[in-house]
Every structure is written in structure tokens, then in C-alpha cells.
Amino acid sequence: MIETMTFQHKAESPKQRISVFLLIISAISFYCVFEIVRDEMMVGKTAQDLLFPEPRSRELTTTKHAFPRDFSNISSYEDLIHAADFNTPVPHDLNLVFMGDSLTRYQYLDLAFYLSRNGTWFNEVSDDPHIEARYELSWNSFYAYTDEILRPYEQLCDCARKDNVHQTRENRYFYDEMHNNRLVYLQKLGKISFRTSWNISHINKHGPQFLVNNPDNFKVAQIMNWTDSVEKFVCNLIPKPTHFIFNSGWWFDNDFNRLAAQEEIVRALRECNIISVYKTTTISKSRNRIEQSRERMCLMADICLNVSWTRFVPPEFYLDEVHFAPPIYSLLNIHLLSMLTSEEGGLQIATES
């Protein structure tokens, strides 16, 4: 026999019904007010504000000279390793743009990996997947692979390449909200124009991660030389970069062969209050140097990152004639951060206390 249970419902009094009704009305009113306030707070906010909010409050110590600085008296590879300290703090509030050819790309990737892994430098080729991948994968597979392993920090690679190098583009956007670090890499190959499939206004409005990259689509929104790239693109990035790190690279047909072009680049950066950092071209495996006429930029730029110490890099640390194996790109970045935090560089590195 199945037992049945019955519940007697006690009728509510008029006073109870009124209380319940008032409670419901209060809840609805609170929700409406909340929605109105939230909408008001969102008025005028772009996707840039929502995607790149102000950094959360944190306990930081701001200091100069957080990185080793003695790269001036290097006379051997042993001196170089001794001068560089790989136990470096993780910086906060970086906002840097790199522009150049593959020499600059790999330095950007090394720094992006360091920041994305909370301050771990790569010391061996086996630890540095972006170096190995470039020599094993096609270009578009390399772009997709490095973009994937840097996520969620590298939001999307505006990258495409085929046999005609004049149609190639490779532009990368890195953002770490926790440490408020921003890096941008823009490809500029010798005299070949800078190409982007995204208009600068779209990048600022929507954020790179909400734009689409099609490696099979070689249509571009903008094609610019060095000076126009600075004036029309770099200077209009939001938030504006503090430093612009650039290099002529190993392309012999190069805008930097003209003194007037060098002067125009530095002038454009100064007019929009971005500090120019010219990195001298690294020495090749066969110990060749770039034309000295290009290196005059060091006399014009706000900061000269003189990496002539690369002449002491042993041959076994080259992957080909001009590209390095780890830890050379890490040493280049330690040198860069050392310069940026010097009196000349003017950057104060914020680290967690």
C-alpha cells in the first residue's frame, strides 16, 4: 500500500500578501536602477576601454636600473654571459613597438614568450619552440603556431606570406592585462612597404582579437613607407607607445640608405612624443657588418642600442648566417630593458613587491 501525504495550505492573510507584493516591486525597481546605471557607465566606452581596462590595483615597487646595465665592456662571450643576469624581474606597464625584418621579429617573439611565462627566458633551442618551428613549418603554419602558443596574450597575428615577398605582412599584437604589458611587432622588410590588412581605426575601436586574419587574402587596408608607418599608424595606436624599437636589418635595398629618410623617421617620432630606440644591426656569422651609413641613425635617435657585442657570439649559436639560437635573443632583450631603465631611457620598471 502506498502511503500518500497531504499538506494543508494555510491561507495567507491580506497583510502577508501586501508584504510579498511590496518585496517583488522593490526587487524589480532595484534591477531597473541597476540596468540604468550600468548603461550610463558604458556610454562613451569603446571596445578598447572594455577589452583593455585600466590595470587592477596591485602592490608595486617602481624602480630604475632593475636590469643589469654593463654591456659596454664586452670582449668575449664569457664576458657577455657574466654581464647578463637571467634572474630578471617581470616588468609591468611596458608599451613598446618593434619594427623591422626577421632580426627584430625574433627579438619580439623572445620578449613576448618571456612576458607570457612570467619571467622565464629560453636558454636552449629545445625550450624555444618559435625558433625551431620557423625552420620546420611553412610560413603560414609558423604564423598560426606562434599565434597559438602565445595566446591569450598575442591576440591575433595579422600575417600572410607567399612566394612574392612584396605581398607579405606580419604584424603582431601582444597584451597581458595582469601586468599591463603591451608589445607590437610591425614587419618592414628593407625598401618593401609596410602592409596591414587592418585599418588603425579598426584596431583601436575593436581590439585585435576581434578582427579576422585570412592568410589566403592578400588585400591590405594600408601600404606605407617607414615615415608614413610612424605618422599614420604607430603614432595613432591607443594607448600611444612609449618607445619605438627599430632596425634597418640585412636587406641591402633599404630606405635607411638615404640620410633624409633616417631624419624623417626620428622627426615623426618626436612630433608624437614617442622615444626612438635604434638598434644597430647584429653581426653575421661570417662577421660581416652592415653599411656604416645606415648606422648613422644611432647619432639621431633618442637611444642607441649598440649591440656590437654580437661579434663575440660563437658560431654554434647561429642557426644560419644572420639568425641566432637561444639565449642570444634573450641577451638582446636584457640589454634592451637595461637601456630603457637607464637615465637615458627614462623608463621606470614596476615590479611586484
N, C-alpha and C positions, 0 to 999 in steps of 0.2 A: 504494500500500500504506500502510495506516495503521499507524503505529508505536504500540505500547502500552507504557506504562511501568508497571512493577511496583515496589512498595515493600515491602521486607521489614520487618516489625514485630518489633522486638526485645522479647522478653518482659521485663516488669518484675520486679524482684526483690521478695521479701516486704518488705524494708526500705523500698523505694520506695512500695509500696502503703500501708504504715503511715503514711509521711510525708504522702501525699496525703490519707488519711483524717483525720489529725490537723489538717491545714490546713482541710479542709471543716468539721470540728467547731468550730474556732476562729472561722471566719467566721460560722457560724450563731450561736454564742454572742455574738459582738460585736453582731450585728444585733438579737438579743433584748434585750441590755442597753440598746442604743440606743433601742429602742422603749419599754422600761420607763421610762427616764429622760425621754424626750420626753413620755410620758403623764403622768408625775409633774409635769413642768414646766407642763403645760396644766391641771392640776387647779385649779379655782377661778377660771380665767381666763374672762371673758365675751367675747362678740364685741366689746365696747367695747375690751377690752385688746388684742385681736388686730388690730382694724381701726384703732385709734388708738394705736399703740405709743408708748413714750417716744421722743422725738426722738433721732436718731443723734448721736453725738459730733461736734462741729464747733468750729472756732476762731471764737469770737465776741468782740466788744467790746461791753460793756454801758455805756450812757451815757444821761444825761438831756439834754434840750434838743437832740435830734438834728434837730428840725424848727424852722422859723422861728416866732417867737412874737409878733411885733409886729403884732397885728391891732387894737390898741386906738385907734390914732390915724389911722384911715382917713377921709379926707374926699373921696375921689374914686376912680373906678375905676382910674385910673393908680396911685394910692397902694396900692390893693389888689394889683395885679399886681406892683408893686415889692416889697411886703412878702412875697409868697409866692414861694418857691423851688421850682420843679418838679423840680429835681435832688435829690430826697429819697432817703434810704436805704431799702432794703426791710426793714421790721421783722420780727422773729421773736417768737414766743410771745405774739401777740395772742389774746385770748379775750373778744370783745365781742358783746353782744346789742343789736340795734336794734329798736325797737318804735314803730309809728306808722302814718301813712297814706302816700300816694304820695310826699310830700315826703321821708319817711325811706327809702322803698323805693329811690328813685333814688340817694340818697346811699350806701346799702348796695351797690347794684349797681356804682356807680363805684369804691368801695373794693375790692370783690371783683375787678373787672377789673384794677385796679392791682396787686393782690397776685398775681393769676394770671398776669400778664405781666411778672413780675419787676421791678416798679417803673416801669412806663410809664403816665403819665397820659394821658387823652384830652384833646386840645386843640381838636379840631374835631368838628362834628356827623358828618362823614363817617367819622371814626375811631371813633365811639361807637355801635355797632350797636344797643345796647339802647334808646337814646333814639329812634332812627328807627323801630325795629320796633314800639314801642308805638303809634305813630300810623299804622302801615300794616297791622297784623295784628289779628285778633280777640284777645280776652283769652287764651283757652286756647292759641292759636297763639303768642302772645307768651310765655306761661309756658314752653311747650315749647322755643321758640327760645332764650331766655336760659338755660334749664337746659342746653341742648345746648352752647352756646358757652362756658359756664363749666366744663364737665366737663374733667377728673375732679374738680375742686375743689368745685363745688357738687354735692353727691351726689344730691340729688333735691329737686324743688320740690313741696311739699305744697300744690298750688294748684288751684283750680277757681272759676269765676265764670260767672254768667248774669245775666239781667235783674234778678232780685231781689238787690240788693246785700247784704241781710241774710243771705244764704246763701253769700256769698263767703268764700274762705280763700286766703291766700298766705303760706306760711311756708317760709323758705329756710335751708339748712344748708351752710356753706362750710368745707372743711378742707383745708389744704395741709400735708402731712406733712413735707416738706423744711424748711419754715420754721416749722413748728408754729404756724400761724396758724388761728384759728377765728373765724368770723363767723356770726351767726344773725340773720335778719330775721323778725319776727313782725308780721303785719298787725293793726292796730287802727284802725278807721275810726270816729272820733267816739264816739258812745254805743253803737255796734253792738258786740256781743260778739266777743271773740277766739275763733276757731274753729280746731280742729285735728282732722284725721282720724286722727292717731297719738297714742296714749297716751304720756305721758312715759316710763313704764317700758319701753315697746317701743323707743323711740328710744335709750335708754341701753343696753338689752340687745343689740339687733340692729344698731344703726347705721342712719342714714337711708337709705343706699344699698341696704339690703336690705329696705326697706319699699316698698310699692306705692302709687303715686298714680293715682287714676282721676278724671280731670277731669269725668266724667259722673256721678260718685257724690257726692252732697251730704250723705251721712250723716257725722256727726262723732263723735269719741270724747269730746271735751270742749268746752264752751262756757263762757267765763269773762269777767268784767269785768276792769278794769285790776288791781285789787288781787289778785284770785284768780289772774290770769295770772302775777303775780310770785311769789306764795306757793306755788302748786301746780305751776307749770310752770318758770319761769325759775330759781328757787332750787334746783330739783331736777335741773337739767341736769348731766351728768357729762362732763368736768370742769366745776366751777362757774365761770361767767363772772366776770371781774374787774370789768367795767364794764357798765352798762346805760344805753344812749343812747336817749332818748325825747323825744317832742314831741306836742303836742296836735293839730297840723295845722289845716287850714282847715275842718273840719267844725264847723258852728255849734252843732248839738245835741251837746254834748260833756260827758263826765264831768268834765273839768277846770273846768267852770263852778262846781263845788262845792269849796269850800276843804277840806272834810273828806276828799274823795276824793284831793286832792293830798297831804294829810298821811299818808293811809293808804299810798299808794304808796311814799313815801320811808321811812316806818317799816318796811314789809315788806322793802325792800331792805337797810336797815341791820341788821335782825334776822338776815338770812342773809349778812351781810358782803359785799355787792356794792355797789360805788361807783355812786351815781346821778349821771348826767350829763343835765341837762335842756337841750335845745337850743331857744332861742327860735325862734318861727315866722318864716320868711323873709318879706321884704316882697314884696307882689304887684307886678305890672307897673304897675298904676294907683296904686301907692304906698299901698295900704291896709295897715293893721296889724290884727293880731288883738286881741281884747279884752285889756286890761291885766290883768284879773282872772286870766286863765289864766297870765300870765307871772309871777305871784307864786311859781310853782314855782321860779324861779331863786333865791329867797331861802331855799328849803327844801332844795334838792338839794345834794349834796356839791360838785358842779361846775356852774357856769352857763356854757354855751357861748352867748355873746351874739353872734348873727350879724346885729345891726342894720346892719352894713356892707352888707348886701344892698340897702339903699335906694340905693346908688350903682351898682348893676348897670344898664347901659344897656338900653333896651327891646329892642334887637336880640338880646339874649342870653336872651330869654324865648321859649319855644315856645308858650305860652298865657298865661293870666292869672297862674298861680302856679308853673309848671314851667320849669326852666332848660335852656338849651343849654350844651354844654361851653364853657369849662372851669369853670363855676361850681360844679358838684358836686365837682370836684377841689379847688377852693379851700376848700369847706366841709370836706372831709376833711383837707386840710393844716392847717386851723385846728383841727379836732378832735384830730389827732395832736399838734399843738403843745400843746394844753391837757392832754392825757393825759400828756405827758412833762414838764410843768411841775412845780414844787414842789407845787402844789395837786393835780395829777392823780396824782402818785406812781408813774407807770409808767416803768420804765426800758426803753428800746428796745434790743434786742440786734441788732447788725448784724454781718455777716461782716467780719472783719479782713483 
